[in-house]
Amino acid sequence: MLPATSKLCAAISYRHLRNMTGLRRQAAVAISQELSRLASHSPGPNTWIHQVRRRSSLLSSRLEEKPFSEMEMSYIKQGEEALQKSLRILEDQDDWKTETVAGNGDKVLSKVLPGVGKVFRLEVVVDQPLDTVYGELVDNMEQMGDWNPNVKEVRILEKIGKDTVITHEKAAATPGNIVGPRDFVSVRCSKRRGSTCVLAGMSTTYGAMPEQEGFIRAENGPTCMVLRPLPGSPSRTRLTWLLSIDLKGWLPKTIINQVLSQTQVDFAKHLRQRLARPE
């Protein structure tokens, strides 16, 4: 299979063959099938991370029928960068400290990283299949403000290809207005590879969304959510959320840490409530 795949890749590299849509699609299918075969034979506890890192690239974007502008490619690369950085952080299992453990087993961990600061990691299991969770977090992204009290609004500003979007998010006020109104402009990258989904993002600049009056423009990233079926129970989903945020402004670190870890715990609770609602 690999020799045939290599020949297809070599063929589409020639300038006069790049416009042959059928051949290009055939190459994409062959590559996808070969990667799936390799993934099914990959052992090890961190297999899902290595699979996504190895198989997440700009290849799929470059095979789109519509060519991207230089600016669009810049956003795609930012999304890929957020994904790769996030997975590197999650792959390192050392030095994570427990922030809180809920009665249902939900857990928030944290660690301090050079050049990044303190990051938080939520580990939960949701009693819903992966496709349902993915659909709520990606396909219904703009409805998050309807069910998550910590989010006032999420709006998609631009879609780039099938994997990348630019969003504007407004955070809801915290109780007692301890943390004033914040907003974010982010590039988000979603990848589905086999049974693993990764939703990654980081702050970006977007000319059509300058800083808004009444809001402090905060920064996030690298951040990501990883979704995997629970081993032995495919109707349930293990969700890992890496959170890295600079809220800007003057805020004591103790308050920031408390707010961010609680935000993750609350998110899991409200997500479960959303997914359990009658259709």
C-alpha positions in Angstrom: 0.0 0.0 0.0 2.8 2.4 0.9 4.5 2.2 -2.5 1.2 3.0 -4.3 0.5 5.9 -1.9 4.0 7.3 -2.6 3.5 7.1 -6.3 0.2 9.1 -6.0 1.9 11.7 -3.8 4.7 12.0 -6.3 2.3 12.3 -9.2 0.4 15.2 -7.7 3.6 17.0 -7.0 4.2 17.6 -10.7 2.8 21.0 -11.7 0.9 19.8 -14.8 -0.8 17.0 -12.8 -1.9 19.1 -9.8 -5.1 20.2 -11.5 -6.3 16.7 -12.1 -9.0 16.6 -9.5 -9.6 12.9 -9.7 -6.0 12.0 -9.1 -5.7 14.5 -6.3 -8.8 13.0 -4.6 -7.5 9.5 -5.2 -4.2 10.5 -3.5 -6.1 11.9 -0.5 -8.1 8.7 -0.1 -5.1 6.5 -0.4 -3.2 8.5 2.3 -6.2 8.4 4.6 -6.6 4.7 4.3 -2.9 4.0 4.9 -2.9 6.2 8.0 -5.9 4.5 9.3 -4.2 1.1 8.8 -1.1 2.2 10.6 -3.0 3.7 13.5 -4.9 0.5 14.1 -1.6 -1.3 14.8 0.0 1.4 17.0 0.5 0.4 20.6 1.2 2.5 23.7 -0.7 4.6 26.2 -0.1 7.9 24.3 -1.0 6.5 20.9 -3.9 8.9 20.4 -1.6 11.9 20.8 1.0 10.5 18.4 -1.7 9.7 15.8 -3.1 13.2 15.8 0.3 14.8 15.7 1.6 12.6 12.9 -1.5 12.8 10.8 -2.5 16.4 11.4 -1.0 18.6 8.7 -1.9 21.2 6.1 -2.2 18.4 3.5 -6.0 18.2 3.7 -6.3 22.0 3.4 -4.0 22.1 0.4 -6.2 19.5 -1.4 -9.2 21.8 -1.2 -10.7 22.8 -4.5 -10.5 26.5 -3.7 -7.0 27.8 -3.2 -6.4 29.8 0.0 -5.2 33.4 0.2 -2.0 34.2 2.0 -4.0 35.5 5.0 -6.1 32.4 5.1 -3.1 30.1 5.0 -1.7 32.2 7.9 -4.8 31.4 10.0 -4.6 27.7 9.1 -1.0 27.6 10.2 -1.9 29.3 13.5 -4.5 26.7 14.1 -2.1 23.9 13.4 0.5 25.5 15.7 -2.1 25.7 18.5 -2.9 22.0 18.0 0.7 20.8 18.0 1.7 22.9 21.0 -1.3 21.7 23.0 -0.6 18.1 22.3 3.0 18.5 23.3 1.9 19.9 26.7 -0.6 17.1 27.2 1.9 14.5 26.2 4.2 15.5 29.1 2.8 13.7 32.1 5.2 15.1 34.6 4.7 17.8 37.3 0.9 18.1 37.0 -0.6 19.0 40.4 -4.2 18.4 41.4 -6.3 21.6 41.8 -9.7 19.9 42.5 -11.5 16.6 42.3 -15.3 16.6 42.2 -17.5 14.0 43.8 -18.3 12.5 40.4 -14.6 12.0 39.5 -14.1 15.2 37.4 -10.6 16.4 38.0 -8.7 19.6 37.3 -4.9 19.5 37.2 -2.4 22.3 36.6 1.3 23.0 35.9 3.5 26.0 35.2 5.2 26.1 31.9 8.1 28.4 30.9 7.0 31.0 28.4 3.3 30.0 28.8 2.5 30.3 32.5 0.0 28.3 34.4 -2.1 25.9 32.4 -5.1 23.9 33.6 -6.2 20.4 32.5 -9.7 19.1 33.0 -10.3 15.3 32.8 -13.9 14.1 32.7 -16.1 11.3 31.3 -19.3 12.2 29.6 -22.2 9.7 29.3 -22.7 10.5 25.6 -21.1 9.1 22.4 -18.2 11.1 20.8 -20.2 12.2 17.8 -22.8 13.8 20.1 -20.2 15.7 22.1 -18.3 16.7 19.0 -21.5 18.0 17.4 -22.3 20.2 20.4 -18.8 21.7 20.7 -18.1 22.2 17.0 -21.2 22.2 14.9 -23.3 24.0 17.5 -20.4 26.2 18.7 -22.4 29.5 18.4 -25.1 28.1 20.8 -22.7 27.7 23.7 -23.9 30.9 25.3 -27.3 29.3 25.6 -26.2 26.6 28.0 -22.9 27.7 29.5 -23.4 30.6 32.0 -19.7 31.5 31.8 -20.1 32.3 28.1 -22.1 35.3 27.0 -21.6 34.8 23.2 -19.6 32.9 20.7 -19.7 34.1 17.1 -18.0 32.7 14.0 -16.4 35.5 12.1 -15.0 33.5 9.2 -14.7 29.9 8.1 -11.6 28.8 6.3 -11.8 25.4 4.7 -13.3 22.5 6.6 -11.1 22.7 9.7 -10.5 26.3 10.6 -12.7 29.1 11.9 -12.1 32.6 13.4 -14.3 33.3 16.4 -15.2 36.1 18.7 -16.1 35.1 22.3 -17.5 37.2 25.1 -17.1 35.9 28.6 -20.0 36.4 31.0 -19.4 38.4 34.1 -18.3 36.5 37.2 -20.3 36.6 40.5 -19.7 39.9 42.2 -18.0 41.1 39.0 -14.6 39.9 40.4 -13.3 39.6 36.9 -14.6 42.3 34.6 -16.0 41.7 31.0 -13.4 39.9 28.8 -13.5 39.0 25.1 -11.3 36.9 22.8 -10.6 36.7 19.1 -9.4 33.2 18.4 -8.4 30.9 15.5 -9.8 27.4 16.1 -8.7 24.2 14.4 -10.8 21.0 14.6 -9.3 17.6 13.5 -11.0 14.2 13.5 -8.6 11.3 13.1 -10.0 7.8 13.6 -11.6 7.6 17.0 -9.9 10.8 18.3 -11.0 14.4 17.9 -9.0 17.5 18.8 -10.4 21.0 19.0 -7.5 23.4 19.3 -7.2 27.2 19.4 -5.2 30.3 20.2 -5.7 34.1 20.2 -5.2 35.9 16.9 -5.8 39.3 15.4 -8.6 39.9 13.0 -9.0 43.3 11.3 -12.8 43.2 11.3 -13.0 42.7 15.1 -10.9 45.3 16.9 -11.0 45.7 20.7 -14.6 46.4 21.9 -15.7 49.2 24.2 -16.4 47.9 27.7 -14.4 44.7 27.2 -10.8 43.8 28.0 -9.3 41.9 25.1 -7.8 38.8 26.8 -5.6 36.1 25.2 -5.9 32.4 25.2 -3.8 29.5 23.9 -2.5 27.2 23.2 -5.7 25.5 24.3 -7.5 22.4 23.1 -10.1 19.7 23.9 -9.4 16.1 23.1 -12.4 13.7 22.7 -12.0 9.9 22.7 -14.4 7.0 23.2 -14.0 5.6 26.7 -12.2 2.2 26.4 -14.6 -0.6 26.7 -17.6 1.8 26.6 -17.9 3.4 23.2 -21.1 5.1 24.1 -19.3 7.3 26.6 -16.6 10.0 25.9 -13.4 10.9 27.7 -12.9 14.7 27.4 -9.6 16.4 28.2 -9.6 20.2 28.2 -6.3 22.1 28.2 -6.9 25.7 29.2 -4.3 28.5 29.0 -5.6 32.1 29.4 -4.1 35.5 30.1 -7.0 37.5 31.4 -5.0 40.8 31.2 -5.6 43.6 33.6 -4.6 43.6 37.2 -5.9 40.5 39.0 -4.3 38.5 41.9 -3.1 35.1 40.8 -5.1 33.4 43.5 -8.3 34.8 42.1 -7.3 33.9 38.5 -6.5 30.3 39.5 -9.7 29.9 41.4 -11.8 31.3 38.5 -10.2 29.2 35.8 -10.3 25.9 37.6 -13.9 26.6 38.6 -14.7 27.5 35.0 -13.6 24.1 33.9 -15.6 22.2 36.6 -18.7 24.3 35.7 -18.2 23.6 32.0 -18.4 19.9 32.5 -21.6 20.2 34.6 -23.3 22.4 32.1 -22.2 20.3 29.1 -23.7 17.2 30.7 -27.0 19.1 31.3 -27.0 20.3 27.7 -26.4 16.8 26.3 -29.0 15.2 28.5 -31.8 17.5 27.4 -34.7 15.9 25.5 -34.5 16.2 21.7 
